[in-house]
Amino acid sequence: MADQEVTEFLDRDAFRAALEQAIKGREAKNAPFSTAWANGELQRHHFARWAENHFHYVGPFADYLGYIYANTPATATDAKDFLLQNMYEEELADVRHTDLLIRFAEAAGTTRERVMDIDNCTAVTKGLQGWCYAVSFREHFAVATAALVVGLESQVPSIYRRQYPVLLEKYGFSEEEAEFFDLHITSDEVHGERGYQIVLDHADTVELQQRCLQLVRHGADMRFSYTKALYDTYVAPELQPA
């Protein structure tokens, strides 16, 4: 898989294709934990461990977006409006997304207290959270949007479309217990596309385009590694012969 180097400014179509290509081969939907989930090979306690980790990745998502918002100039009203709307949906809409995640976690057999305790997640999860904070705080707003919205968030619908049906049909969760997944199939499809448009509009130099592609690759690598670590930590040891 060759990583594209930008040597001259790409038009919108070419840049969009390059952003999409930067994720290919790194999709978290193909990580072992995702595959085992979609194939019905996990058990309920694995979902509890997933939730205890996932909270510390997505729980601060409004914080990440807030840092990007602070770095976005007043002239980029489209980006500022998107970031505010995304934060609103995370924290102030009908129900907080993290509350839906905790509802699922409790149905899987863990507790709110365990979910909120960062000591119950892997070192890779902690690294993903730290990377998200660093990128959102330090990078140009178009680059940070590329990393977090294109590289990470835009992958969610393709992951959850495979995982949500089996939660109901194979693993026996109710629609209410699994609402977190159903909600994000639609909301993150919208967020992902708006994120693409912001990056296409505001990465207006060769250097910004190159940095966006690099950070999209990094983001996809981070999400794949985070998901793989869940399998390596919680599933694989149970498969070893006694």
C-alpha positions in Angstrom: 0.0 0.0 0.0 1.7 3.1 -1.2 1.1 6.4 0.6 0.4 9.3 -1.8 2.8 12.2 -1.6 1.3 15.6 -2.7 3.8 17.4 -4.9 1.3 19.8 -6.5 -2.1 21.1 -5.4 -4.8 18.6 -6.0 -8.3 19.5 -7.3 -11.3 18.6 -5.2 -11.9 15.2 -6.9 -8.3 14.1 -6.8 -8.0 15.2 -3.1 -11.2 13.5 -2.1 -10.0 10.3 -3.8 -6.6 10.6 -2.0 -8.3 11.0 1.4 -10.5 7.9 0.8 -7.4 6.0 -0.3 -5.5 7.0 2.8 -8.0 4.9 4.9 -8.0 1.8 2.6 -6.2 -1.1 4.0 -6.4 0.4 7.5 -10.2 0.0 8.1 -11.1 -0.8 11.7 -14.0 -2.9 10.4 -11.4 -5.5 9.3 -9.6 -5.6 12.7 -9.9 -9.0 14.4 -12.3 -7.8 17.2 -14.6 -6.2 14.6 -14.6 -9.4 12.5 -15.3 -11.7 15.5 -18.1 -9.4 16.5 -19.7 -9.4 13.1 -19.4 -13.1 12.8 -21.1 -13.8 16.1 -18.0 -15.2 17.8 -17.8 -13.0 20.9 -19.5 -13.3 24.3 -21.3 -10.6 26.4 -18.4 -10.0 28.6 -16.3 -9.0 25.6 -18.8 -6.2 24.9 -18.4 -5.0 28.4 -14.7 -4.7 27.9 -15.3 -3.0 24.6 -17.5 -0.4 26.3 -15.0 0.2 29.1 -12.5 1.1 26.4 -14.7 2.8 23.9 -15.9 5.3 26.5 -12.3 6.7 26.9 -12.0 7.1 23.1 -15.4 8.7 22.3 -16.3 10.1 25.7 -14.1 13.2 25.2 -15.1 13.7 21.6 -16.8 17.0 22.3 -13.6 18.1 24.0 -11.6 17.3 20.9 -14.0 19.2 18.8 -13.9 22.1 21.2 -10.2 22.4 20.7 -10.6 22.4 17.0 -13.3 25.0 17.2 -11.0 27.3 19.2 -8.4 27.0 16.5 -10.9 27.7 13.7 -10.9 31.3 12.4 -14.2 33.3 12.4 -14.1 33.4 8.6 -14.6 29.6 8.4 -18.2 29.7 9.5 -19.1 26.4 7.8 -16.5 24.6 9.9 -17.4 26.4 13.1 -21.1 25.6 12.6 -20.3 21.9 12.0 -18.2 21.6 15.0 -20.8 23.3 17.3 -23.5 21.0 15.9 -21.4 17.9 16.4 -20.6 18.9 20.0 -24.3 19.6 20.6 -25.3 16.2 19.3 -22.7 14.5 21.5 -23.6 16.4 24.7 -27.0 18.2 24.6 -29.3 16.4 22.1 -32.1 14.1 23.3 -29.7 12.0 25.2 -25.9 12.2 25.6 -24.2 9.7 23.4 -22.0 8.5 26.3 -25.2 7.7 28.3 -26.3 5.5 25.4 -22.9 3.8 25.5 -23.1 3.3 29.3 -26.7 1.8 28.8 -25.2 -0.7 26.4 -22.3 -1.4 28.8 -24.6 -2.1 31.7 -26.7 -4.5 29.5 -23.4 -6.3 28.7 -22.7 -6.8 32.4 -20.4 -4.0 33.5 -21.1 -0.9 35.6 -21.1 2.9 35.0 -18.3 3.1 37.6 -16.1 0.6 35.8 -16.7 2.2 32.4 -15.7 5.7 33.7 -12.5 4.4 35.3 -9.7 4.8 32.8 -7.7 2.0 34.6 -10.1 -0.5 33.0 -8.9 0.2 29.4 -5.8 -0.8 27.5 -2.7 1.2 27.0 -3.5 1.4 23.3 -6.9 3.0 24.1 -5.1 5.6 26.4 -2.8 6.3 23.5 -5.6 6.8 21.1 -7.3 9.3 23.5 -4.0 11.2 23.9 -3.4 11.3 20.2 -6.9 12.8 19.7 -6.3 15.5 22.3 -2.8 16.3 20.8 -4.1 16.5 17.2 -7.2 18.6 18.1 -5.1 21.0 20.2 -2.0 21.5 18.0 -3.0 21.0 14.4 -4.5 23.4 11.8 -8.3 23.1 12.0 -8.6 21.5 8.6 -5.9 18.9 9.4 -7.5 18.1 12.8 -10.8 17.7 11.1 -9.2 15.4 8.6 -7.7 13.3 11.3 -10.7 13.0 13.7 -13.7 13.2 11.4 -12.4 11.7 8.1 -9.8 9.3 9.6 -11.8 8.2 12.6 -15.5 9.2 12.6 -16.3 8.6 8.9 -15.5 4.9 9.5 -18.2 4.3 12.0 -21.2 3.6 9.7 -19.3 0.8 7.9 -18.3 -0.7 11.2 -21.7 -0.5 12.9 -23.7 -1.6 9.9 -22.0 -5.0 10.3 -22.2 -5.1 14.1 -25.6 -3.7 15.0 -27.8 -6.4 13.4 -25.9 -9.3 15.2 -26.2 -7.5 18.5 -30.0 -8.0 18.2 -30.2 -11.3 16.3 -27.2 -13.2 17.7 -26.3 -11.7 21.0 -29.8 -10.9 22.3 -29.5 -7.2 23.0 -32.7 -5.1 22.7 -33.0 -2.2 20.3 -33.1 0.2 23.3 -29.9 -1.4 24.8 -28.1 -1.1 21.4 -29.4 2.4 20.5 -25.9 3.8 20.6 -25.0 1.8 17.4 -28.2 2.5 15.5 -27.8 6.3 16.2 -24.2 6.5 15.0 -24.9 4.7 11.7 -26.8 7.7 10.5 -25.3 10.6 12.5 -21.7 9.7 11.7 -22.5 9.2 8.0 -23.6 12.9 8.0 -20.7 14.0 10.1 -18.2 12.2 7.9 -19.4 13.8 4.7 -19.4 17.3 6.3 -15.9 16.6 7.5 -14.8 15.7 4.0 -16.3 19.0 2.7 -14.5 21.1 5.3 -11.2 19.5 4.5 -11.7 19.9 0.8 -12.6 23.6 1.3 -10.0 24.6 3.8 -6.9 22.5 3.1 -5.9 25.1 0.5 -2.2 24.6 0.1 0.0 21.7 -1.0 1.4 21.5 2.6 -2.0 21.3 4.2 -3.2 18.7 1.8 -0.1 16.6 2.5 -0.6 16.9 6.2 -4.2 16.0 6.0 -3.4 12.8 4.1 -0.7 12.0 6.6 -3.0 12.5 9.6 -5.9 10.6 8.0 -3.5 7.6 7.6 -2.4 8.0 11.2 -6.0 8.2 12.4 -7.0 5.1 10.5 -3.9 3.3 11.8 -4.7 4.3 15.4 -8.3 3.1 15.2 -7.2 -0.2 13.7 -4.6 -0.7 16.4 -7.1 0.2 19.1 -9.6 -2.3 17.8 -7.0 -5.0 17.3 -5.7 -4.5 20.9 -9.2 -5.3 22.2 -9.0 -8.7 20.5 -5.4 -9.3 21.6 -6.2 -8.4 25.2 -9.6 -9.8 25.9 -10.4 -12.5 23.3 -7.2 -14.2 22.2 -6.1 -15.3 25.7 -9.3 -17.2 26.1 -8.6 -19.1 22.9 -5.3 -20.4 24.2 -5.2 -24.1 25.3 -5.2 -24.5 29.1 
